[in-house]
Amino acid sequence: MHARANRGFRTAMPPAAVPTGAAALLHLAVLIPLLSGCDAQYKENWHRLDDGMTKDQVEALLGEPSSRIDAKREGIEIVVPYDRWQYGDNLSTLATAALFPAEAPDRVWVVYFDEHGRVVGYREAINPWR
């Protein structure tokens, strides 16, 4: 019996190519501006925020916040006085917000909302690189 010849059909997929050297640098050069562009909307429009804006207006202006912290009471104690949206979070600031919800980390941009969902205050990041 003769073995059948493979007529150009592959029976297994080749391993995925992982870019190295110059190809890896090219991938990074393309990806970094795309990722950093995610926060450009809130930075570019921050100066247009105003007290009294609704949550919908803020989201249309600044984009989706990186985190949302709801106002919180425990009995008669106010733990978090206002709903708060944060922009520019990283893993560290998200962890800080989870452990200490009453305080907004210095490294994030923050918008505060009253019980009716209207802006009552906001601030830029105090120390974004710390």
HELIX and SHEET records of a PDB file:
HELIX    1   1 GLY A   21  SER A   36  1                                  16    
HELIX    2   2 GLY A   37  ASP A   39  5                                   3    
HELIX    3   3 ALA A   40  ASN A   45  1                                   6    
HELIX    4   4 TRP A   46  ARG A   48  5                                   3    
HELIX    5   5 LYS A   55  LEU A   62  1                                   8    
HELIX    6   6 LEU A   91  LEU A   99  1                                   9    
SHEET    1   A 4 SER A  67  ILE A  69  0                                        
SHEET    2   A 4 ASP A  83  TYR A  87 -1                                        
SHEET    3   A 4 TRP A 109  PHE A 113 -1                                        
SHEET    4   A 4 VAL A 119  ARG A 123 -1                                        
SHEET    1   B 2 LYS A  72  GLU A  74  0                                        
SHEET    2   B 2 GLU A  77  VAL A  80 -1                                        
END                                                                             
